[in-house]
Amino acid sequence: MKCCVFIITGAAGIAAETVKLLAGKGHRVFFVSCDARHCETLADELQVMQLQADFITGDLTDERVVKKLVSACVEKYGRIDGLFNVAGISGRKFGDGPLHTCSIEGWQTTLNNNLTTQFQMCKYVLNQMLAQVPDENGMRGVILNMASVLAFSPDAKNFNAIAYATSKGAIISMTKSAAAFYAKDRIRINAIAPGLALTNMSARAAGNDSIVQFMEEKQPLAGTVMSAGDIARSAVFLLGADAGMITGQTLTVDAGWSIS
């Protein structure tokens, strides 16, 4: 099995499950989070599983942290084969909500944390991928960006945060545009759009009895809130060689949300 080098942004929920799956397959993984406790918890869980991954702590809205992460990974492993942009926020506590009530702080903070961070990670990782020699399959790398089913299948009653939905829609556009440009360089760029999965960010919704009941019909394949692992397994596929001819696509992993 070919050993690859991956960067995963985030250290809990979907990010943590993806790190475990990739490390379990023998890949080298670097992860990052602004929450040191999440990093330490994930590192401890990996140790119990007799697995290992590298990490740094830092806020990806700071361009210096992005540069530090990419440099640390390349310094240790010589290349970057894959990037999974997971880290992001819900902007509700900053004032995100329906458009007519969304505050400027809610709008700017949400887009900065969800969209600009992914832009910066893509930018610096792409510069590295463009400079490195192709792998044994002729590919220079793969990028997977975290979108959301809310980008194209809104729910006005329970999930009415305009800045969040806008950030995720912009991520899909960025992904497709970049994929078209870098395909000639043998770099694949895709997005994944989950429905409601159990993560720290979704704790508010997952703890709401009426929303959980709503998920029985909205996400019929799961009959409830999905697990973070459901998304991570699909992410690992898109990051791997079996998806080698897939680029510019958004994979919806929503347990039926968008068709229910």
VENWOLIN-V268601 format. One record per residue. N is the residue number from 1. RES is the residue in three letters. PHI is phi in whole degrees, 0 to 359 (999 if undefined). PSI is psi in radians with two decimals (NA if undefined). D_FIRST is the distance of its C-alpha to the first C-alpha in Angstrom with 1 decimal. Layout:
[[N	RES	PHI	PSI	D_FIRST] [N	RES	PHI	PSI	D_FIRST]]
This chain:
[[1	MET	999	2.29	0.0] [2	LYS	289	2.28	3.8] [3	CYS	270	2.19	6.3] [4	CYS	245	2.89	9.4] [5	VAL	245	2.16	13.0] [6	PHE	236	2.54	15.1] [7	ILE	249	2.28	18.8] [8	ILE	239	2.20	20.4] [9	THR	267	2.19	24.2] [10	GLY	113	2.75	25.7] [11	ALA	219	0.31	25.3] [12	ALA	217	2.96	26.7] [13	GLY	57	-2.25	26.5] [14	ILE	298	-0.69	23.9] [15	ALA	299	-0.84	22.5] [16	ALA	298	-0.74	22.2] [17	GLU	294	-0.60	20.5] [18	THR	290	-0.72	17.9] [19	VAL	302	-0.80	17.3] [20	LYS	298	-0.76	16.9] [21	LEU	295	-0.77	14.4] [22	LEU	292	-0.78	12.2] [23	ALA	297	-0.64	12.7] [24	GLY	294	-0.40	12.0] [25	LYS	270	0.07	8.4] [26	GLY	91	0.17	8.2] [27	HIS	277	2.76	9.4] [28	ARG	271	2.28	12.6] [29	VAL	229	2.32	15.5] [30	PHE	246	2.29	19.2] [31	PHE	231	2.87	21.8] [32	VAL	215	2.55	25.5] [33	SER	205	2.65	28.6] [34	CYS	280	-0.17	32.3] [35	ASP	256	1.84	32.7] [36	ALA	300	-0.58	32.0] [37	ARG	297	-0.71	32.4] [38	HIS	296	-0.72	29.5] [39	CYS	298	-0.81	27.3] [40	GLU	293	-0.69	28.5] [41	THR	297	-0.79	28.1] [42	LEU	295	-0.73	24.5] [43	ALA	299	-0.70	23.8] [44	ASP	294	-0.73	25.7] [45	GLU	296	-0.69	23.8] [46	LEU	295	-0.69	20.4] [47	GLN	297	-0.72	22.0] [48	VAL	298	-0.62	23.2] [49	MET	278	0.04	19.8] [50	GLN	59	0.70	18.6] [51	LEU	238	2.94	16.6] [52	GLN	213	2.53	17.5] [53	ALA	210	2.72	18.0] [54	ASP	267	2.70	20.6] [55	PHE	207	2.76	23.5] [56	ILE	229	2.80	26.9] [57	THR	252	2.52	29.9] [58	GLY	166	2.82	31.9] [59	ASP	265	2.04	33.5] [60	LEU	288	-0.11	31.7] [61	THR	287	-0.25	35.0] [62	ASP	267	1.99	35.6] [63	GLU	302	-0.51	34.2] [64	ARG	295	-0.59	34.1] [65	VAL	291	-0.71	31.6] [66	VAL	301	-0.85	29.3] [67	LYS	300	-0.74	29.6] [68	LYS	297	-0.75	29.0] [69	LEU	298	-0.88	25.8] [70	VAL	297	-0.76	24.3] [71	SER	296	-0.73	25.7] [72	ALA	297	-0.71	24.4] [73	CYS	295	-0.80	20.8] [74	VAL	291	-0.66	21.0] [75	GLU	298	-0.67	23.0] [76	LYS	277	-0.69	20.4] [77	TYR	244	-0.13	17.1] [78	GLY	87	-0.25	18.6] [79	ARG	196	3.03	17.5] [80	ILE	227	2.03	17.0] [81	ASP	270	-0.48	14.4] [82	GLY	206	2.59	15.9] [83	LEU	230	2.29	19.1] [84	PHE	240	1.90	20.3] [85	ASN	276	1.77	24.1] [86	VAL	252	-0.70	25.3] [87	ALA	304	2.40	28.2] [88	GLY	183	-3.14	31.6] [89	ILE	224	2.85	34.9] [90	SER	266	2.28	37.6] [91	GLY	266	0.25	40.7] [92	ARG	301	-0.72	43.3] [93	LYS	289	-0.23	44.6] [94	PHE	263	-0.07	45.2] [95	GLY	115	0.15	47.2] [96	ASP	291	2.60	44.8] [97	GLY	172	-2.73	46.2] [98	PRO	303	2.65	48.1] [99	LEU	305	-0.71	48.9] [100	HIS	287	-0.22	52.5] [101	THR	245	-0.18	51.9] [102	CYS	298	2.25	48.7] [103	SER	278	2.79	49.6] [104	ILE	299	-0.70	48.8] [105	GLU	297	-0.77	46.9] [106	GLY	299	-0.74	44.9] [107	TRP	296	-0.93	44.1] [108	GLN	291	-0.71	43.2] [109	THR	294	-0.73	41.3] [110	THR	294	-0.82	39.2] [111	LEU	294	-0.63	38.3] [112	ASN	295	-0.76	37.7] [113	ASN	282	-0.55	35.3] [114	ASN	264	-0.67	33.5] [115	LEU	259	-0.89	33.7] [116	THR	295	-0.64	34.4] [117	THR	299	-0.73	31.7] [118	GLN	291	-0.68	29.1] [119	PHE	302	-0.83	30.9] [120	GLN	294	-0.73	30.7] [121	MET	298	-0.79	27.0] [122	CYS	301	-0.78	26.3] [123	LYS	302	-0.90	28.7] [124	TYR	285	-0.58	27.3] [125	VAL	290	-0.69	23.6] [126	LEU	299	-0.71	24.5] [127	ASN	300	-0.65	26.4] [128	GLN	290	-0.80	23.4] [129	MET	298	-0.68	21.1] [130	LEU	296	-0.49	23.9] [131	ALA	272	-0.26	24.1] [132	GLN	263	2.72	20.6] [133	VAL	288	2.61	19.1] [134	PRO	298	2.75	16.9] [135	ASP	278	-2.98	13.1] [136	GLU	295	-0.32	11.7] [137	ASN	264	0.10	12.7] [138	GLY	82	0.20	16.1] [139	MET	255	2.53	16.0] [140	ARG	267	-0.35	17.5] [141	GLY	163	3.04	16.7] [142	VAL	219	2.44	17.4] [143	ILE	237	2.38	20.2] [144	LEU	234	2.14	21.2] [145	ASN	254	2.49	24.7] [146	MET	273	1.99	26.4] [147	ALA	254	-2.58	29.4] [148	SER	196	2.59	31.4] [149	VAL	300	-0.42	33.1] [150	LEU	292	-0.23	36.3] [151	ALA	293	-0.48	35.9] [152	PHE	223	-0.06	37.0] [153	SER	222	1.33	38.1] [154	PRO	287	2.74	40.6] [155	ASP	232	1.84	42.3] [156	ALA	292	-0.46	45.7] [157	LYS	280	-0.86	46.7] [158	ASN	257	-0.42	44.0] [159	PHE	228	1.26	41.7] [160	ASN	250	0.78	44.2] [161	ALA	259	1.86	42.8] [162	ILE	291	-0.67	43.3] [163	ALA	292	-0.70	41.5] [164	TYR	297	-0.86	38.3] [165	ALA	298	-0.70	38.3] [166	THR	295	-0.74	39.1] [167	SER	299	-0.69	36.3] [168	LYS	287	-0.61	33.8] [169	GLY	294	-0.69	35.4] [170	ALA	295	-0.61	35.3] [171	ILE	298	-0.70	31.6] [172	ILE	296	-0.75	31.1] [173	SER	295	-0.78	33.4] [174	MET	301	-0.74	31.7] [175	THR	299	-0.85	28.3] [176	LYS	294	-0.75	29.6] [177	SER	296	-0.77	31.6] [178	ALA	293	-0.68	28.9] [179	ALA	300	-0.69	26.4] [180	ALA	296	-0.67	29.1] [181	PHE	286	-0.70	29.6] [182	TYR	263	0.02	26.1] [183	ALA	300	-0.65	24.6] [184	LYS	297	-0.41	26.0] [185	ASP	268	0.10	23.9] [186	ARG	62	0.78	20.7] [187	ILE	240	2.17	20.5] [188	ARG	265	2.43	20.2] [189	ILE	223	2.09	22.5] [190	ASN	228	3.00	23.1] [191	ALA	231	2.75	24.9] [192	ILE	234	2.36	24.8] [193	ALA	238	1.64	28.2] [194	PRO	281	2.73	28.5] [195	GLY	278	-2.66	31.6] [196	LEU	278	2.01	32.9] [197	ALA	240	2.71	30.3] [198	LEU	282	1.86	31.1] [199	THR	219	3.04	30.7] [200	ASN	300	-0.67	33.1] [201	MET	294	-0.60	34.3] [202	SER	268	0.17	35.1] [203	ALA	302	-0.65	37.0] [204	ARG	300	-0.85	40.3] [205	ALA	290	-0.75	39.6] [206	ALA	293	-0.38	37.7] [207	GLY	265	0.06	40.7] [208	ASN	264	2.02	43.3] [209	ASP	301	-0.67	44.4] [210	SER	290	-0.63	45.6] [211	ILE	290	-0.73	42.3] [212	VAL	300	-0.73	40.4] [213	GLN	295	-0.69	42.8] [214	PHE	299	-0.61	42.4] [215	MET	295	-0.40	38.6] [216	GLU	302	-0.61	39.4] [217	GLU	261	-0.59	40.5] [218	LYS	288	-0.59	38.7] [219	GLN	238	1.22	35.2] [220	PRO	296	-0.48	35.9] [221	LEU	294	-0.57	32.3] [222	ALA	265	-0.57	32.1] [223	GLY	72	0.15	35.8] [224	THR	191	-2.88	35.5] [225	VAL	288	2.33	33.6] [226	MET	290	2.85	29.8] [227	SER	273	2.74	27.5] [228	ALA	299	-0.56	25.4] [229	GLY	295	-0.52	22.3] [230	ASP	300	-0.68	23.4] [231	ILE	283	-0.73	23.0] [232	ALA	300	-0.70	19.8] [233	ARG	297	-0.69	17.9] [234	SER	292	-0.64	19.1] [235	ALA	297	-0.76	18.3] [236	VAL	299	-0.65	14.6] [237	PHE	299	-0.85	14.7] [238	LEU	294	-0.48	16.7] [239	LEU	279	-0.24	14.5] [240	GLY	262	3.03	11.4] [241	ALA	294	-0.45	10.8] [242	ASP	295	-0.32	12.6] [243	ALA	257	0.41	15.6] [244	GLY	299	-0.36	15.4] [245	MET	252	0.32	19.0] [246	ILE	250	2.13	20.5] [247	THR	208	2.67	22.6] [248	GLY	73	0.31	26.0] [249	GLN	249	2.70	25.9] [250	THR	244	1.99	26.8] [251	LEU	271	2.07	25.2] [252	THR	273	2.08	27.9] [253	VAL	239	1.52	26.7] [254	ASP	226	0.22	30.2] [255	ALA	56	0.40	30.7] [256	GLY	102	0.02	33.4] [257	TRP	312	-0.93	35.3] [258	SER	285	-0.14	35.8] [259	ILE	243	0.03	37.1] [260	SER	272	NA	39.2]]
